[in-house]
Amino acid sequence: MLTLKLITEETERVIKGLEKKHFQDAEKAIQEVLNINQSRKETQQKLDNTLAAQKQMATKIGGFMKQGLKDDAEKAKAEVAEMKATSEQLKTALDDIEKQLTALLCQIPNIPYDEVPEGTCAEDNIVVKSSLRECKESDTVGNWNTVPENKEAKLPHWELAKKYNLIDFDLGVKISGAGFPVYIGKGAQLQRALINFFLAEANKAGYTEIMPPTVVNVASGYGTGQLPDKEGQMYHCEIDDLYLIPTAEVPVTNIYRDVILEEKDLPIKNCAYTECFRREAGSYGKDVRGLNRLHEFSKIEIVRIDTPQHSKESHKEMLEHVEGLLKKLELPYRILRLCGGDQSFTSAICYDFEVYSEAQERWLEVSSVSNFDTYQANRLKCRYRRAEDKKIELCHTLNGSALALPRIVAAILENNQTAEGIKVPAVLQQYMGCEMIQL
């Protein structure tokens, strides 16, 4: 969440940032925060004064007793009792105010960086880079019309999956329901090949692999911003009050909750392969057919904890890493800088990677790489000790998919289909043990 320091010291910048994200009643919400914070400070001051008066009066009582002034001592004790009652009331009031303030701050999204473009929806996102052609600053998704030349009709991945017996969507429905596919034979091998390839590349880039739990508690969901904002999208184990993770970002970033790191140890670079679970309520139609949108899927996540001074460089390195994966898989891709209106609740800046599906003739999102500035770190209480003066500061947190498997699999199947079979990308052949998926 936004820090009170930022809101109080840079109020106008915060309001303008929230307006860029199209947060309704931004000025009203920030003014409410300022008012509640003022009430908090006033209540805290009253409590401090009352506790100080109690301490002084307690000292006087000792003096009265030594002097044999019992009546004065009893009168002073009565005053202390009243002060204690007042201080308890003030503590309760302060606790209520702080809960109210925290609840309000949790409803306010992160503010975007200056380089985030104006816009209200996905059509306003900027295409900053593509494997197909040079990009211009004016290249919004809405006016982008560059796609690979499709010389012949191609089958969509759900038909290829059936033809080559790679994925059984109907069997998944029988076992669990829609959105839970069963991978079979070469389909399962392709999944595992991609997982091994992505983890190997992350290891080469200096990421330490983590194998975290795939269920988290409420504190973890709160720390990274999934709760209370996205609880409707997560599977909830009600008896134990645990949530199935929507991404490895949640457990991996929470490793550093309530931790003070040393500046010399930053940036911390972690990666993790996990299954991910998303309810995706209300998702229907052709855009969610096959692997396009699932309730359970495999994903490799990269996470960084960094200093404010270096986090933009970290973000750039993460973007280059994801782009490198797509290049090695030889998939047509483009990179989008999301506009204010299409950014997530918690991100300060986000880039999406999309690959082109030749059979579906559309772009499929396969990764989002975000810098959250101090927004998550403030909720997590993830801090670092500066080497220069030992001052404690909030870290910056960053994460990205490197990569999510379902749409990568879809793109590989669709874009690599030939009359002889489906070509396996060269970088995956050592993991697959074959160059071609055939009947």
C-alpha positions in Angstrom: 0.0 0.0 0.0 1.0 3.6 -0.4 3.0 5.0 2.5 1.6 7.8 4.6 4.8 9.7 4.1 4.2 9.7 0.3 0.6 10.7 0.7 1.3 13.5 3.1 4.4 14.9 1.4 3.4 14.4 -2.3 -0.3 14.7 -2.1 -0.8 16.2 -5.6 1.4 13.7 -7.3 -0.4 10.8 -5.6 -3.8 12.2 -6.7 -2.6 12.7 -10.3 -1.2 9.2 -10.3 -4.5 7.7 -9.1 -6.3 9.6 -11.7 -4.0 8.1 -14.4 -5.1 4.7 -13.1 -8.7 5.9 -13.4 -9.3 5.3 -9.6 -12.6 6.9 -8.9 -12.8 9.8 -6.4 -9.0 9.9 -6.0 -9.0 13.3 -4.4 -11.8 12.4 -2.0 -10.1 9.2 -0.9 -6.7 10.8 -0.3 -8.4 13.6 1.7 -10.1 11.0 3.8 -6.7 9.4 4.4 -5.2 12.8 5.5 -8.2 13.5 7.8 -8.0 10.1 9.5 -4.2 10.3 9.8 -4.6 13.7 11.5 -7.1 12.2 13.9 -4.6 9.4 14.5 -1.8 11.9 15.3 -4.0 13.9 17.6 -5.2 10.8 19.5 -1.6 9.6 19.8 -0.5 12.9 21.2 -3.3 12.8 23.8 -2.3 9.3 24.7 1.4 10.3 25.0 0.4 13.3 27.2 -1.8 11.1 29.4 0.9 8.5 29.9 3.5 11.2 30.7 1.1 12.7 33.3 0.6 9.3 34.8 4.3 8.8 35.2 4.7 12.2 36.8 1.9 11.6 39.2 3.3 8.1 40.1 6.5 9.9 41.1 4.6 12.3 43.3 2.8 9.5 45.1 6.1 8.1 46.2 7.1 11.5 47.5 3.8 11.9 49.4 4.2 8.5 51.0 7.7 9.3 52.2 6.5 12.6 53.7 3.6 10.8 55.4 1.0 12.8 53.4 -1.5 9.9 53.0 -4.4 12.1 52.0 -2.4 13.7 49.2 -1.2 10.2 48.2 -4.7 8.8 48.0 -5.9 11.8 46.0 -3.0 11.3 43.6 -3.8 7.6 43.3 -7.4 8.5 42.4 -6.1 10.8 39.7 -3.8 8.1 38.3 -6.7 5.7 38.2 -8.7 8.2 36.1 -5.7 8.7 33.9 -5.3 5.0 33.4 -9.0 4.7 32.4 -8.5 7.6 29.9 -5.4 6.1 28.5 -7.1 2.8 27.9 -9.9 4.6 26.1 -7.4 6.4 24.0 -5.6 3.2 23.2 -8.8 1.6 22.0 -9.7 4.7 20.0 -6.2 4.7 18.5 -6.4 1.0 17.6 -9.8 1.6 15.9 -8.4 4.6 13.9 -5.4 2.7 12.8 -7.6 -0.2 11.6 -9.8 2.3 9.7 -6.8 3.9 8.2 -5.2 0.6 7.1 -8.5 -0.6 5.6 -8.8 2.6 3.6 -5.2 2.4 2.4 -5.8 -1.1 1.2 -8.5 0.1 -1.1 -6.2 2.6 -2.8 -4.0 1.2 -5.7 -0.4 1.9 -6.4 0.4 5.0 -8.4 2.0 4.6 -11.8 5.4 5.8 -12.8 5.7 8.9 -15.1 6.6 6.7 -18.2 3.3 4.8 -17.9 1.1 6.1 -20.8 -2.3 7.6 -20.4 -5.2 5.3 -21.4 -8.3 3.5 -20.2 -8.0 0.0 -21.7 -5.9 -2.6 -23.5 -6.3 -0.8 -26.8 -4.3 2.1 -25.4 -1.3 0.0 -24.4 1.9 0.9 -26.3 3.8 -1.7 -28.4 7.4 -0.9 -27.4 9.1 -3.8 -29.1 8.3 -6.6 -31.5 10.1 -9.4 -33.3 8.2 -8.5 -36.4 9.2 -4.9 -37.1 10.6 -1.7 -35.5 8.1 0.1 -33.2 7.2 3.8 -33.0 6.0 5.7 -29.9 2.6 6.0 -31.5 2.2 2.3 -31.8 -0.8 1.6 -29.6 -2.4 -1.9 -29.6 -5.5 -0.2 -31.1 -3.6 0.8 -34.3 -1.2 -2.2 -34.4 -1.8 -4.3 -37.5 1.4 -6.2 -38.0 1.1 -10.0 -37.8 3.2 -12.8 -39.3 2.3 -13.8 -42.8 0.0 -16.9 -42.6 0.5 -18.7 -45.9 -1.9 -21.6 -45.2 -4.8 -22.4 -42.9 -3.6 -23.9 -39.6 -5.4 -25.9 -36.9 -5.9 -24.4 -33.5 -4.1 -26.1 -30.6 -7.2 -27.8 -29.2 -7.6 -29.7 -32.5 -3.9 -30.5 -32.7 -3.9 -31.7 -29.1 -6.7 -34.1 -30.0 -5.1 -35.2 -33.3 -1.7 -36.0 -31.7 -3.2 -37.2 -28.3 -1.3 -34.5 -26.3 -4.0 -33.0 -24.1 -7.5 -34.4 -23.1 -9.8 -31.5 -22.2 -12.8 -33.8 -21.8 -11.0 -36.1 -19.4 -10.1 -33.0 -17.3 -13.8 -32.1 -17.1 -14.6 -35.6 -16.0 -12.0 -35.5 -13.2 -12.2 -31.9 -12.0 -14.2 -29.6 -14.3 -13.6 -27.2 -17.2 -10.3 -25.5 -17.1 -8.3 -28.5 -15.7 -6.8 -30.3 -18.8 -5.0 -33.6 -18.6 -1.6 -33.7 -20.5 -0.8 -37.0 -22.0 2.4 -38.6 -23.5 4.3 -36.0 -25.6 2.0 -33.3 -24.3 3.1 -34.0 -20.7 6.7 -34.2 -22.0 6.4 -30.8 -23.7 5.2 -29.4 -20.4 8.1 -30.8 -18.5 10.6 -29.7 -21.2 9.4 -26.1 -20.9 9.6 -26.2 -17.1 13.2 -27.6 -17.2 14.2 -25.1 -19.9 12.8 -22.1 -18.1 14.3 -23.1 -14.8 17.7 -23.8 -16.4 17.7 -20.4 -18.1 16.7 -18.7 -14.8 19.6 -20.5 -13.1 22.0 -19.3 -15.7 20.8 -15.7 -15.1 21.6 -16.0 -11.4 18.2 -16.8 -9.9 18.0 -19.1 -6.9 15.3 -21.7 -7.3 12.7 -22.0 -4.6 10.1 -24.7 -4.2 7.4 -23.0 -2.1 4.0 -24.3 -0.8 1.1 -23.8 -3.2 -1.3 -22.8 -0.4 -0.8 -19.6 1.6 -2.3 -18.0 4.7 -4.2 -14.7 4.8 -1.2 -12.7 5.9 0.7 -13.9 2.7 -2.2 -13.0 0.5 -2.4 -9.6 2.1 1.3 -9.0 1.8 1.4 -9.1 -2.0 -1.9 -7.5 -2.5 -4.1 -10.5 -3.6 -6.2 -9.9 -0.4 -8.5 -8.2 0.0 -8.5 -7.1 -3.7 -8.7 -10.4 -5.5 -10.1 -12.9 -3.0 -12.9 -13.8 -5.4 -10.4 -15.0 -8.0 -8.6 -17.4 -5.6 -9.6 -20.9 -4.5 -10.3 -20.8 -0.7 -9.9 -23.7 1.7 -12.4 -22.4 4.2 -11.9 -24.9 7.1 -8.1 -24.0 7.3 -8.5 -20.4 5.9 -5.8 -21.1 3.3 -5.7 -20.0 -0.3 -4.4 -21.8 -3.4 -1.8 -19.6 -5.0 -2.6 -17.7 -8.2 1.1 -17.3 -8.8 4.4 -18.2 -7.1 4.9 -14.5 -6.6 2.8 -14.8 -3.4 4.8 -17.4 -1.4 8.2 -16.4 -2.8 7.8 -12.7 -2.0 6.4 -13.5 1.4 9.7 -15.2 2.3 10.8 -11.6 3.0 7.8 -10.5 5.0 8.8 -8.8 8.3 12.5 -9.2 7.3 15.3 -6.5 7.4 17.8 -7.3 4.7 21.3 -5.9 4.3 22.0 -3.7 1.3 25.0 -5.7 0.3 22.8 -8.7 -0.3 20.5 -7.0 -2.8 19.2 -7.6 -5.3 17.8 -10.9 -4.2 16.9 -13.0 -7.2 14.5 -16.0 -6.8 12.7 -18.2 -9.3 10.0 -20.9 -8.7 8.1 -23.4 -10.7 4.6 -24.0 -9.3 1.1 -25.0 -10.3 -1.1 -21.9 -10.2 -4.9 -21.8 -9.5 -7.3 -19.1 -10.6 -11.1 -19.3 -10.4 -11.4 -16.8 -13.4 -15.1 -16.3 -12.6 -17.2 -15.2 -15.6 -14.7 -16.4 -18.2 -16.5 -17.8 -21.2 -16.4 -17.9 -25.0 -13.8 -18.4 -27.7 -11.1 -16.4 -26.0 -10.9 -19.0 -23.2 -11.1 -22.1 -25.3 -8.5 -24.8 -25.0 -5.4 -23.6 -23.2 -6.2 -19.9 -23.5 -7.5 -19.6 -20.0 -7.3 -22.3 -17.3 -8.1 -22.7 -13.6 -4.9 -24.7 -13.0 -1.7 -24.2 -15.0 2.1 -24.4 -14.6 4.2 -21.3 -14.4 7.8 -20.3 -13.7 8.0 -17.0 -11.8 11.0 -14.7 -11.3 11.0 -12.5 -8.2 13.4 -9.7 -7.2 13.9 -7.8 -4.0 16.0 -4.7 -4.6 16.9 -1.2 -3.5 14.9 1.8 -4.8 18.1 3.1 -6.6 18.6 -0.2 -8.6 15.1 -1.5 -9.1 14.6 0.1 -12.5 17.8 -1.6 -13.7 16.5 -4.9 -12.2 13.2 -4.4 -14.1 15.1 -3.9 -17.4 17.1 -7.1 -16.8 14.0 -9.1 -16.1 12.4 -7.8 -19.4 15.5 -8.9 -21.3 15.4 -12.3 -19.6 11.8 -13.0 -20.7 12.4 -11.6 -24.2 15.4 -14.0 -24.4 13.2 -17.0 -23.7 10.8 -16.1 -26.5 13.7 -15.6 -28.9 15.1 -19.0 -28.1 11.7 -20.6 -28.6 11.5 -18.8 -31.9 8.0 -17.5 -31.3 6.7 -14.2 -32.8 6.3 -11.8 -29.9 5.6 -8.2 -29.0 6.2 -6.3 -25.7 3.5 -3.8 -24.4 3.9 -1.1 -21.9 0.5 -1.0 -20.1 -1.4 2.2 -19.9 -2.6 3.5 -16.5 -6.1 2.2 -17.0 -5.0 -1.4 -17.8 -2.4 -1.8 -15.0 -2.9 -4.0 -12.1 -3.9 -2.7 -8.7 -0.5 -3.1 -7.2 2.0 -2.3 -10.0 3.8 1.0 -10.6 4.8 -0.1 -14.1 4.1 -3.3 -16.1 5.1 -4.7 -19.4 3.2 -7.6 -21.0 4.7 -10.1 -23.4 2.4 -11.5 -26.1 3.0 -14.3 -28.6 1.1 -14.6 -31.9 -1.2 -17.5 -32.5 -1.3 -18.2 -36.2 -4.2 -20.5 -36.0 -6.4 -18.2 -33.8 -5.0 -15.1 -35.6 -4.6 -13.2 -32.4 -2.0 -12.2 -29.7 -1.9 -14.2 -26.5 -0.4 -12.8 -23.3 2.3 -15.1 -21.8 4.0 -12.8 -19.2 3.6 -9.7 -17.2 6.7 -8.2 -15.7 6.1 -5.6 -13.0 7.9 -3.2 -10.6 5.7 -2.5 -7.5 8.0 0.1 -6.1 7.5 0.1 -2.3 3.7 -0.8 -2.5 4.1 -4.5 -1.7 7.1 -3.9 0.6 5.1 -1.5 2.8 2.4 -4.2 3.3 5.0 -6.9 3.8 7.3 -4.8 6.0 10.1 -5.9 3.8 13.0 -3.5 4.5 16.8 -3.2 4.1 19.5 -1.6 6.1 21.5 0.9 4.1 25.3 0.3 4.1 26.2 4.0 4.3 24.3 5.1 7.4 22.5 1.9 8.7 19.1 3.6 8.1 16.2 1.2 7.5 14.3 1.8 4.3 11.5 -0.1 2.4 12.7 -2.4 -0.4 11.3 -2.5 -4.0 9.7 -5.7 -5.1 9.5 -7.0 -8.7 8.2 -10.1 -10.4 7.3 -11.6 -13.8 6.3 -14.8 -15.5 9.2 -16.5 -17.1 7.1 -18.0 -18.4 3.4 -19.2 -18.1 3.1 -22.5 -19.9 -0.4 -22.8 -21.4 -0.3 -20.2 -24.1 3.3 -20.9 -24.8 2.3 -24.5 -25.5 -0.6 -23.3 -27.6 1.7 -21.1 -29.7 4.3 -23.8 -30.1 1.7 -26.3 -31.4 0.0 -23.9 -33.7 3.0 -22.1 -35.1 5.2 -25.2 -35.5 2.7 -27.5 -37.2 3.8 -29.0 -40.5 2.5 -31.8 -42.8 4.9 -34.2 -41.1 4.1 -33.2 -37.5 4.8 -30.5 -35.0 8.4 -29.3 -34.9 9.9 -29.1 -31.4 11.9 -25.9 -30.8 15.6 -26.6 -30.9 16.1 -25.5 -27.3 13.6 -28.1 -26.1 14.8 -31.1 -28.1 17.4 -32.1 -25.4 14.5 -32.3 -22.9 12.0 -33.9 -25.2 14.3 -36.4 -26.8 12.9 -35.7 -30.3 12.8 -33.1 -33.0 9.2 -33.7 -34.1 5.9 -34.7 -32.5 4.3 -37.1 -34.9 1.3 -39.4 -35.2 
